[in-house]
Amino acid sequence: MDIAKMALRRDITELAKVKHGFHFNASKAAASYLEGSFMHEAAEKMKTSSPTLWDFVHSLLDANDSRRRTTPNIDSDVEMELEDREMDLGDFARNATLLTIKTVITISIFLQSTNERCNYLQSILGIFYHSTSVPEKVIETLAHAGLSISLSLIHNAISSLSRGASAKIKSTMRSLTASFAYDNFDINFKTAQPTLEHQLTFVSATSATAIPLFGVDDPSVLRCSEAFWLQDPLNPELTGGASAQSGMDDTRGIFRDLMRDDAKKAREARLSPWLMRFAWHIHDILVKHGEHFGHLEKELEEPEPIDVIPLHKTSQVPCRAMKIKQSTTDGNIQVLDSLFQQGGIGESGGKGFAAEYGDVDMSEWVIFVHGDLLTKERIDSVQESRAIEDSPKRRFQYVVFLPGLFHYKIACADAFWRTWAQPKEARTDVNSLYEHVGILRPDETGKFVSNPGFRRVHDVIHHDAWGSMLDCWRLEAEARNPEWTSLKIFSESKPSWDLITEMSESIVTKYVATTPKLSDLRDEPMQERDEQFENQCLWNRDELLYIELCHAMNAGDIGRVEASFIPWTYIFKATGKHKYASQILRFMKDLRDKYPTELRKIIRMNWLINPTGKLHACRGIDWLVERNNLYTKVIHAGGSSNKTIEHIIKESVLIEMYRECHTTIENGFISNTAQSVTHLPTWSKHYEN
């Protein structure tokens, strides 16, 4: 027994040495500590460096002979494969993996007990507890049990990570090939017992993030601030230049050209490009939601692309939140000045510029700024009022503003709702959207016509379009063959893919409104007109327009997103969203006439992001900022007396690191193996009755 003890102690002492990588210095903690598959790496090191210790602990944790005899011998490669979370381990493999995890935890407790600096596992768990607002008493208990580092070490680690995050912001922005995105967030800090001295505290703050630009082959392309200023109508020294109004007049011609390109069909094609995309969505709905046509999914290709952003994973560097009210003009000035200070960039000789500490002069460069309509209006106001200033930075001439496409999608959903649900007259028809909502969401009809919110409208548009298009498929099938009275019977006839494609194009022609088709219908004598059918065709068109926009954004096809500006601008004007229509027109003019070709390419390649690097996972950059707001003011905001604006600001630069930490913990402890798979609903039954 003494010999065994000595051998095991020797293994533990050896494994606790620095060279094996299980030491963690809280005062020098870096983001790299929180990344990777630490459980897999720790198990491999322990098993390789101290096989006797590993086998001993492993056997003690699996002491039930009868259970061990019934467990098959699982290959070690399978046992240790923790990185691929998609695999189905099965009961036996899952039990073996859990046994490996427990072995790593047990040996890690031995190591920390032997050498308090050998606390890698405990440090990751401690930071994880902190990020999830675990009470301090619980953390202290876990620390005494060997499953966390102490509170003081956690705070030291957080401070070190915060310093590292600040340095990363500077290194990212000093390259001058990164963009800023920011938005406001509001928090109401409640007190347990409001008094005259301690009322409810409402704070309006701003969160921001820096995003490295993708596809910048030549950074000097961004060095064009002065060239833009020489042509800017706001330049007081500009003579003989075009006025802002004439520029807007030119935009109408640009939009006519864009519409002509996308609406004009080729000689050999039955439909124009945008109607062909509608046809694609129609047979996509049949295959994915028609219940009987799933076997055709292998035939379903993507719609013809226009300008797709190459597949890549977008990274972000969250900036420190600012206690600044961004909804004001002065607030935007303060926000951008603060972001420049955080990024270590500015104007040589300007306030706060410190070349000796590595600050970079950006006065000749442009910087992309992403935001919503309100942000754009405030920046425009700043540029107009500061046009007489004598330096580029003070004139804010460096700003190249990119409208947030997530907010653009929200505006489209709102315009659809204003058209088809908000007016009282739109709810009197027996075939109205209101009646359809009564079928799809019978408990939400009142909410839908008052204040539905974006997500509810977004879902209703998709669900209603699926049902309407499947009904069009039923009508088209029955028109082709009277025996095809249902989609089930139609599917049993085993239609070819060519027939499906041809029928989808026919459905577009018959049941989706186009200007010539609608004009012909409305030219009929009043007694022969079917106004319900006319409205349904318009309704189908608007739903398909929205579905096409969503698909184009997810696919990262920025060309198709731009093509959607044309019809939606007219819808914005018709529904009273004139500011959005005006800003879209203005940006499209700048994109086509103001910015040089290479800069236009960079703008388009960075207008959407892909946080995961996966197919159909692109998002608007303003969506990323909204997600950051959730993490900043809710998930990592602290709890009870710890939830203060100071705490939120301190933690705001760490939200991406915390997400990495959570991913590491989830992968290491296989806590996501029980996630259920959500299947898309089928809609045939709803509309065949």
C-alpha positions in Angstrom: 0.0 0.0 0.0 2.8 2.4 0.9 4.5 1.7 -2.5 1.2 2.5 -4.3 0.8 5.7 -2.3 4.3 6.8 -3.2 3.8 6.1 -6.9 0.5 8.0 -7.0 1.9 11.0 -5.1 4.8 11.1 -7.4 2.5 11.2 -10.4 0.4 14.0 -8.9 3.5 16.0 -8.0 4.9 15.6 -11.5 1.6 16.5 -13.1 1.3 19.7 -11.0 4.5 21.1 -12.5 4.2 24.2 -14.8 5.4 22.4 -17.9 2.1 20.4 -18.1 0.0 23.6 -18.5 -2.4 23.3 -15.6 -1.2 26.5 -13.9 -3.3 29.7 -14.1 -2.1 33.1 -13.2 -5.1 35.3 -12.4 -3.2 38.5 -12.7 -2.1 37.6 -16.2 -5.3 36.0 -17.4 -5.9 36.2 -21.2 -8.8 35.4 -23.5 -6.9 32.4 -24.9 -7.4 30.7 -21.5 -11.2 30.6 -22.2 -11.0 29.1 -25.7 -10.6 25.6 -27.0 -11.7 22.2 -25.8 -10.0 22.3 -22.3 -11.6 19.0 -21.1 -10.3 17.1 -24.1 -6.8 18.6 -23.8 -6.7 18.1 -20.0 -7.7 14.4 -20.4 -5.1 13.8 -23.0 -2.3 15.4 -21.0 -3.3 13.5 -17.8 -3.6 10.2 -19.5 -0.3 10.6 -21.4 1.8 12.0 -18.6 0.4 9.9 -15.7 -1.2 6.8 -17.0 -1.1 5.0 -13.7 -2.9 7.9 -11.9 -5.4 8.1 -14.7 -6.2 4.4 -14.6 -6.4 4.3 -10.8 -8.9 7.2 -10.5 -10.8 6.0 -13.6 -11.3 2.6 -12.0 -12.4 4.0 -8.6 -15.0 6.1 -10.4 -16.3 3.0 -12.1 -16.2 0.6 -9.2 -19.4 -1.3 -10.0 -18.2 -4.6 -11.5 -21.6 -5.6 -12.9 -22.0 -2.2 -14.7 -18.5 -2.3 -16.0 -19.0 -5.8 -17.4 -22.1 -4.7 -19.3 -20.4 -1.7 -20.8 -18.7 -2.4 -24.1 -15.1 -1.5 -24.7 -15.3 1.9 -26.3 -12.4 3.0 -28.5 -10.4 5.7 -26.8 -10.7 8.0 -29.8 -14.5 7.8 -29.5 -14.3 8.3 -25.8 -12.2 11.4 -26.0 -13.9 13.0 -29.0 -15.6 15.9 -27.2 -15.1 18.6 -29.8 -17.8 17.4 -32.3 -21.0 18.2 -30.5 -23.1 16.9 -33.5 -22.2 13.3 -32.8 -24.8 10.9 -31.2 -22.8 9.3 -28.5 -25.5 6.8 -27.4 -26.0 5.7 -23.8 -22.7 3.7 -23.5 -20.5 6.3 -25.2 -22.1 9.1 -23.2 -21.5 7.3 -19.9 -17.9 6.7 -20.9 -17.5 10.4 -21.7 -19.1 11.5 -18.4 -16.7 9.1 -16.7 -13.8 10.8 -18.4 -15.0 14.2 -17.3 -15.3 13.1 -13.7 -11.8 11.7 -13.8 -10.4 15.0 -15.1 -12.3 16.9 -12.3 -11.1 14.5 -9.6 -7.4 14.7 -10.7 -7.7 18.5 -11.0 -8.8 18.7 -7.4 -5.8 16.6 -6.4 -3.5 18.9 -8.4 -4.9 22.1 -6.8 -4.7 20.5 -3.3 -1.0 19.7 -4.0 -0.2 23.1 -5.6 -2.6 26.0 -5.3 -1.3 27.5 -8.5 -2.3 24.4 -10.4 -5.9 25.6 -10.8 -6.6 25.7 -14.6 -10.0 23.9 -14.3 -11.0 25.8 -11.2 -10.2 29.2 -12.9 -12.3 28.5 -15.9 -15.2 27.4 -13.7 -14.7 30.4 -11.5 -15.0 32.8 -14.4 -18.0 30.9 -15.7 -19.7 31.3 -12.3 -18.9 35.0 -12.3 -20.3 35.5 -15.8 -23.6 33.8 -14.8 -24.0 35.9 -11.6 -23.7 33.0 -9.3 -24.0 34.3 -5.7 -20.7 34.9 -3.9 -21.5 32.5 -1.1 -22.0 29.7 -3.6 -18.7 30.5 -5.2 -17.0 30.4 -1.9 -18.5 27.0 -1.1 -17.4 25.6 -4.5 -13.9 27.1 -4.0 -13.6 25.2 -0.7 -14.8 22.1 -2.4 -12.0 22.5 -5.0 -14.3 23.4 -7.9 -13.5 27.1 -8.2 -10.8 29.6 -7.4 -11.4 32.2 -4.7 -13.4 35.4 -5.2 -10.3 37.6 -5.0 -8.6 35.5 -7.8 -11.8 35.7 -9.9 -11.8 39.5 -9.6 -8.1 39.7 -10.4 -8.7 37.5 -13.5 -11.6 39.7 -14.6 -9.5 42.8 -14.3 -6.7 41.2 -16.3 -9.2 40.1 -19.0 -10.6 43.6 -19.1 -7.1 45.1 -19.7 -6.5 42.6 -22.4 -9.9 43.5 -24.0 -8.9 47.2 -24.0 -5.6 46.4 -25.7 -7.4 44.3 -28.3 -9.8 47.2 -29.1 -6.7 49.4 -29.8 -4.9 46.9 -31.9 -8.1 46.3 -34.0 -8.9 50.0 -34.6 -5.3 51.2 -35.1 -5.2 49.1 -38.2 -7.8 51.5 -39.7 -9.4 48.5 -41.3 -12.3 48.0 -38.9 -15.8 49.5 -38.5 -17.8 50.7 -35.6 -21.4 49.8 -34.8 -23.3 51.2 -31.8 -26.7 51.7 -30.4 -28.4 52.9 -27.2 -29.8 50.8 -24.4 -31.9 51.8 -21.4 -31.9 50.3 -18.0 -34.3 51.1 -15.1 -32.5 50.4 -11.8 -35.2 49.7 -9.2 -34.8 50.3 -5.5 -36.4 48.0 -2.9 -38.1 50.9 -1.1 -38.2 54.2 -3.2 -37.8 57.4 -1.1 -37.3 61.0 -1.9 -33.6 60.5 -1.8 -33.5 57.2 -3.6 -36.0 57.1 -6.5 -36.0 54.7 -9.4 -32.9 55.3 -11.5 -33.3 55.3 -15.3 -30.1 55.3 -17.2 -29.7 55.7 -21.0 -26.3 54.3 -22.1 -24.6 53.2 -25.4 -23.0 49.9 -26.4 -20.6 49.5 -29.3 -18.5 47.0 -31.0 -15.6 47.1 -33.5 -15.7 44.7 -36.5 -12.6 44.0 -38.6 -13.3 44.6 -42.2 -13.4 41.6 -44.6 -11.9 41.6 -48.1 -9.6 44.6 -47.7 -6.8 43.7 -50.1 -5.5 47.3 -50.3 -6.1 49.3 -47.1 -5.1 52.5 -48.9 -8.6 52.4 -50.6 -10.0 53.6 -47.3 -7.6 56.6 -47.4 -10.1 58.8 -49.3 -11.6 61.2 -46.7 -10.1 64.3 -48.4 -11.3 63.3 -51.8 -14.9 63.0 -50.5 -14.7 66.3 -48.8 -13.6 68.1 -52.0 -16.9 66.9 -53.6 -19.2 67.2 -50.5 -22.1 69.7 -51.0 -21.5 70.6 -47.3 -18.0 72.0 -48.1 -18.3 75.8 -47.9 -15.4 76.2 -50.4 -17.1 74.0 -53.0 -18.0 76.0 -56.1 -19.9 74.8 -59.1 -20.8 71.5 -57.4 -24.1 69.7 -57.6 -26.6 70.6 -54.9 -28.1 68.0 -52.6 -31.5 68.4 -54.3 -30.1 67.7 -57.8 -28.4 64.6 -56.3 -31.8 63.3 -55.1 -33.3 64.0 -58.5 -30.6 61.9 -60.1 -31.5 59.1 -57.7 -34.8 58.6 -59.3 -33.1 57.8 -62.6 -30.8 55.4 -60.8 -33.8 53.5 -59.3 -35.4 53.4 -62.7 -32.2 51.7 -64.1 -32.1 49.3 -61.2 -35.8 48.3 -61.7 -35.3 47.9 -65.4 -32.3 45.5 -64.8 -34.2 43.3 -62.3 -37.7 43.5 -63.7 -36.7 42.9 -67.4 -36.8 39.3 -68.5 -34.3 37.8 -70.8 -35.6 36.7 -74.3 -35.5 33.0 -73.5 -37.0 33.4 -69.9 -40.6 33.3 -69.1 -40.2 35.6 -66.1 -38.0 38.5 -65.0 -35.2 37.7 -62.4 -37.2 38.9 -59.4 -40.2 36.9 -60.4 -38.0 33.9 -60.9 -36.9 34.3 -57.3 -40.6 34.3 -56.3 -41.0 31.1 -58.2 -38.1 29.6 -56.3 -39.7 30.5 -53.0 -43.0 29.0 -54.1 -41.5 25.6 -54.9 -39.3 25.9 -51.8 -42.5 26.2 -49.7 -44.0 23.2 -51.4 -40.9 21.0 -50.7 -40.3 22.1 -47.1 -43.8 22.7 -45.8 -46.0 20.6 -48.1 -45.8 17.4 -46.0 -45.7 15.1 -49.1 -42.8 16.5 -51.1 -39.8 16.3 -48.7 -38.2 13.7 -51.1 -37.7 16.5 -53.6 -35.4 18.6 -51.3 -32.3 17.2 -53.0 -33.5 18.9 -56.2 -33.9 22.3 -54.5 -31.0 24.5 -55.4 -30.4 28.1 -54.3 -32.0 30.9 -56.3 -29.7 32.6 -58.9 -27.2 34.8 -56.9 -26.4 38.4 -57.7 -23.5 39.4 -55.4 -22.8 36.9 -52.6 -20.5 37.7 -49.7 -17.8 34.9 -49.6 -18.4 32.5 -46.7 -16.3 33.4 -43.7 -16.7 33.8 -39.9 -17.0 37.4 -38.7 -15.2 38.4 -35.5 -16.1 41.3 -33.3 -14.3 43.2 -30.5 -16.9 44.6 -28.1 -16.1 48.1 -26.9 -16.6 49.4 -23.4 -20.2 50.7 -22.9 -20.6 54.4 -22.4 -22.9 56.3 -20.0 -24.0 58.5 -22.9 -27.4 59.2 -24.3 -26.9 58.3 -27.9 -30.4 59.5 -29.0 -29.2 63.1 -29.1 -26.9 64.9 -31.5 -24.4 65.8 -28.8 -24.6 62.2 -27.6 -23.4 60.9 -31.0 -20.5 63.2 -30.9 -19.5 62.0 -27.4 -19.9 58.4 -28.5 -17.7 58.6 -31.5 -15.1 60.6 -29.5 -15.1 57.9 -26.8 -14.8 55.1 -29.4 -11.8 56.8 -31.0 -10.2 57.2 -27.5 -10.9 53.5 -26.8 -9.5 52.5 -30.2 -6.3 54.6 -29.9 -7.0 56.6 -33.0 -7.6 60.3 -33.6 -6.2 63.4 -35.2 -2.5 64.3 -34.7 -2.3 67.2 -32.3 -5.9 66.7 -31.2 -7.2 66.4 -27.7 -6.2 63.1 -26.0 -4.0 62.0 -29.0 -0.9 60.4 -27.7 1.5 59.3 -30.5 4.0 58.2 -27.9 1.6 55.5 -26.8 0.9 54.3 -30.3 -2.1 56.4 -31.2 -2.7 56.5 -35.0 -3.7 59.5 -37.0 -6.9 58.7 -39.0 -7.6 62.2 -40.4 -7.1 61.0 -44.0 -9.1 57.8 -43.7 -12.8 56.9 -43.8 -14.3 54.7 -41.1 -17.5 52.7 -41.6 -20.2 53.4 -39.0 -23.2 51.1 -38.8 -26.5 52.1 -37.1 -30.2 52.7 -37.4 -32.1 55.6 -39.0 -31.9 57.7 -35.8 -28.2 57.4 -35.7 -27.9 58.4 -39.4 -30.1 61.5 -38.8 -28.0 62.6 -35.8 -24.7 62.1 -37.7 -26.1 64.1 -40.6 -27.0 66.9 -38.2 -23.5 66.9 -36.8 -21.9 67.0 -40.2 -24.1 69.9 -41.3 -23.4 72.0 -38.2 -19.7 71.3 -38.2 -19.0 71.8 -41.9 -17.1 75.1 -41.1 -14.6 73.4 -38.8 -11.0 73.4 -39.9 -10.0 69.7 -39.3 -11.4 66.5 -40.9 -12.1 64.8 -37.5 -14.0 67.8 -36.2 -16.0 67.9 -39.4 -16.8 64.2 -39.0 -16.0 63.9 -42.7 -14.5 60.4 -42.1 -17.9 58.8 -41.5 -19.2 56.4 -44.1 -22.5 55.4 -42.7 -24.0 52.0 -43.5 -27.7 51.6 -42.7 -28.4 48.6 -40.5 -30.1 45.9 -42.5 -31.7 44.3 -39.4 -33.6 47.6 -38.8 -34.3 47.8 -42.5 -36.0 44.3 -42.2 -37.9 45.5 -39.2 -39.1 48.5 -41.2 -40.3 46.2 -44.0 -42.3 44.1 -41.5 -43.8 47.2 -40.1 -44.7 48.5 -43.6 -46.4 45.2 -44.3 -48.3 45.4 -41.1 -49.4 49.0 -41.8 -50.7 47.9 -45.2 -52.5 44.6 -44.3 -53.4 44.7 -40.6 -53.4 48.2 -39.1 -56.2 49.9 -41.1 -59.7 49.1 -39.8 -60.9 48.6 -43.4 -58.3 45.9 -43.9 -60.0 43.7 -41.2 -63.5 43.7 -42.6 -62.8 41.4 -45.5 -63.6 37.7 -44.8 -60.3 36.9 -46.5 -58.2 39.4 -44.6 -54.9 38.9 -42.9 -56.8 39.5 -39.6 -59.0 36.5 -40.3 -55.9 34.4 -41.2 -54.3 35.4 -37.9 -57.4 34.2 -36.2 -56.7 30.7 -37.6 -52.9 30.8 -37.1 -52.9 32.5 -33.7 -56.4 32.6 -32.3 -55.3 34.1 -29.0 -53.3 36.9 -30.5 -55.7 38.7 -32.8 -56.1 41.7 -30.5 -52.4 42.0 -29.9 -51.6 41.7 -33.7 -53.7 44.7 -34.6 -52.5 46.9 -31.8 -48.8 46.5 -31.0 -47.6 43.1 -32.4 -43.8 43.7 -32.3 -41.4 42.6 -35.0 -41.0 38.9 -34.2 -44.8 38.2 -34.2 -45.3 40.0 -37.6 -42.2 38.3 -39.0 -43.5 34.8 -38.1 -47.1 35.6 -39.3 -45.8 36.7 -42.7 -43.9 33.5 -43.2 -46.6 31.2 -41.8 -49.4 32.9 -43.8 -47.3 32.8 -47.0 -46.7 29.1 -46.6 -50.4 28.4 -46.2 -51.4 30.7 -49.1 -48.8 29.3 -51.5 -49.8 25.7 -50.7 -53.4 26.6 -51.5 -52.2 28.1 -54.8 -50.4 24.8 -55.4 -53.6 22.9 -54.8 -55.5 25.1 -57.2 -52.8 24.9 -59.9 -52.6 21.1 -59.5 -56.4 20.7 -59.9 -56.3 23.0 -62.9 -53.7 20.7 -64.5 -55.6 17.5 -63.7 -59.1 17.5 -62.2 -58.2 14.2 -60.3 -55.5 16.1 -58.4 -57.9 17.4 -55.8 -55.3 17.5 -53.0 -51.6 17.9 -52.6 -51.4 14.4 -51.3 -53.0 13.0 -54.5 -50.8 15.3 -56.5 -47.6 13.9 -54.8 -48.7 10.3 -55.4 -48.6 11.0 -59.1 -44.8 11.5 -58.7 -44.5 14.8 -60.5 -41.1 15.5 -62.1 -38.9 18.4 -60.9 -39.3 20.1 -64.3 -43.1 20.0 -63.8 -42.8 21.4 -60.3 -40.6 24.2 -61.6 -42.9 25.0 -64.4 -46.0 25.0 -62.1 -44.3 27.4 -59.7 -43.7 29.8 -62.5 -47.3 29.5 -63.5 -48.4 30.2 -60.0 -46.4 33.5 -60.0 -48.0 34.4 -63.3 -51.6 33.7 -62.0 -51.5 34.5 -58.3 -48.8 37.1 -57.7 -49.5 40.7 -58.6 -47.4 42.5 -61.2 -48.1 45.9 -62.6 -49.3 44.6 -66.0 -51.4 41.8 -64.5 -53.0 44.1 -61.9 -53.7 46.8 -64.6 -55.5 44.2 -66.7 -57.6 43.0 -63.7 -58.6 46.5 -62.8 -59.5 47.4 -66.4 -62.3 44.8 -66.3 -65.9 46.1 -65.8 -66.7 46.6 -62.2 -69.4 43.8 -62.2 -66.8 41.3 -63.5 -64.0 42.2 -61.2 -63.0 40.1 -58.2 -61.5 42.5 -55.8 -60.8 39.8 -53.2 -58.7 38.0 -55.7 -56.9 41.3 -56.7 -56.1 42.0 -53.0 -54.9 38.4 -52.5 -52.5 38.8 -55.5 -51.1 42.0 -54.0 -50.9 40.3 -50.6 -49.0 37.3 -52.0 -46.6 39.7 -53.7 -45.8 41.6 -50.5 -45.3 38.4 -48.5 -43.0 37.0 -51.1 -41.1 40.3 -51.2 -40.5 40.0 -47.5 -39.6 36.3 -47.6 -37.1 37.1 -50.5 -35.5 39.8 -48.4 -35.1 37.5 -45.4 -33.6 34.7 -47.5 -31.2 37.1 -49.3 -30.0 38.5 -46.0 -29.5 35.0 -44.5 -27.7 33.8 -47.6 -25.4 36.9 -47.6 -26.5 37.9 -51.2 -26.0 41.6 -50.9 -27.0 42.0 -54.5 -30.5 40.6 -53.9 -30.8 42.8 -50.8 -30.1 45.9 -52.9 -32.6 44.7 -55.4 -35.2 44.6 -52.7 -34.7 48.4 -52.0 -36.7 49.2 -55.1 -40.2 47.8 -54.2 -39.8 48.4 -50.5 -39.0 52.1 -51.0 -42.3 52.6 -52.8 -44.1 50.7 -50.0 -42.4 52.8 -47.4 -43.7 56.0 -49.1 -47.2 54.5 -49.4 -47.3 53.6 -45.7 -45.9 56.9 -44.3 -42.3 55.8 -43.7 -40.9 58.7 -45.7 -37.7 59.0 -43.7 -36.7 55.4 -44.4 -37.5 55.8 -48.1 -35.4 59.0 -48.3 -32.4 57.5 -46.5 -32.5 54.4 -48.7 -32.6 56.6 -51.8 -29.7 58.7 -50.6 -27.5 55.8 -49.7 -28.1 54.1 -53.0 -27.1 57.3 -54.8 -23.9 57.5 -52.8 -23.1 53.8 -53.3 -23.5 54.1 -57.1 -22.1 57.6 -57.7 -20.0 58.8 -54.8 -17.9 55.9 -53.7 -15.2 54.5 -56.0 -15.4 50.9 -57.2 -13.0 49.3 -54.7 -14.7 51.1 -51.8 -18.1 50.0 -53.0 -16.9 46.4 -53.0 -15.6 46.7 -49.4 -18.9 48.3 -48.3 -20.9 45.4 -49.9 -18.6 42.7 -48.4 -19.1 44.2 -44.9 -22.7 45.2 -44.9 -23.7 41.8 -43.4 -21.8 39.6 -41.0 -21.7 35.9 -40.3 -21.1 35.3 -36.6 -20.9 31.5 -37.0 -19.2 31.1 -40.4 -22.0 28.7 -41.5 -24.2 28.7 -44.6 -27.4 30.9 -44.4 -26.2 32.4 -41.1 -25.6 36.0 -42.2 -27.1 38.8 -40.1 -27.3 42.6 -40.1 -24.5 44.2 -38.0 -27.2 46.1 -36.1 -28.6 42.7 -35.1 -25.2 41.9 -33.6 -25.3 45.1 -31.6 -28.8 44.3 -30.3 -27.6 40.9 -29.2 -24.7 42.5 -27.4 -27.2 44.8 -25.7 -28.9 41.6 -24.4 -25.7 40.3 -23.0 -24.6 43.7 -21.6 -27.8 44.8 -19.8 -29.4 41.5 -18.9 -27.2 38.4 -18.9 -24.0 39.9 -17.6 -25.4 42.9 -15.8 -25.0 41.4 -12.3 -27.7 40.9 -9.7 -29.2 42.6 -6.7 -26.9 45.3 -5.3 -24.2 44.3 -7.8 -26.4 45.5 -10.7 -25.1 49.0 -11.3 -24.2 51.0 -14.3 -20.5 50.9 -13.2 -20.6 47.1 -13.1 -22.3 46.9 -16.5 -19.7 49.2 -18.1 -16.8 47.2 -16.6 -18.2 43.9 -17.8 -19.3 45.1 -21.3 -15.9 44.6 -22.9 -15.9 40.9 -21.8 -19.2 39.7 -23.2 -17.6 38.0 -26.2 -15.1 36.3 -23.9 -17.9 35.1 -21.6 -19.6 33.6 -24.7 -16.4 31.8 -25.5 -16.2 30.6 -21.9 -19.8 29.3 -22.0 -19.1 27.5 -25.2 -16.0 25.9 -23.6 -18.0 24.8 -20.6 -20.9 23.5 -22.6 -18.5 21.5 -24.9 -16.4 20.3 -22.0 -19.3 19.1 -19.9 -21.5 18.0 -22.9 -24.4 20.0 -21.4 -25.9 20.4 -24.9 -26.3 16.8 -25.8 -29.9 16.8 -24.7 -31.0 19.5 -27.1 -34.0 18.6 -29.0 -34.3 18.9 -32.8 -37.0 21.3 -34.0 -38.7 20.2 -37.2 -40.3 22.7 -39.5 -44.1 22.5 -39.4 -46.1 21.3 -42.3 -49.1 23.3 -43.4 -51.0 21.3 -45.9 -53.7 20.2 -43.5 -54.5 23.8 -42.5 -55.5 24.8 -46.0 -56.7 21.6 -47.6 -59.9 21.5 -45.5 
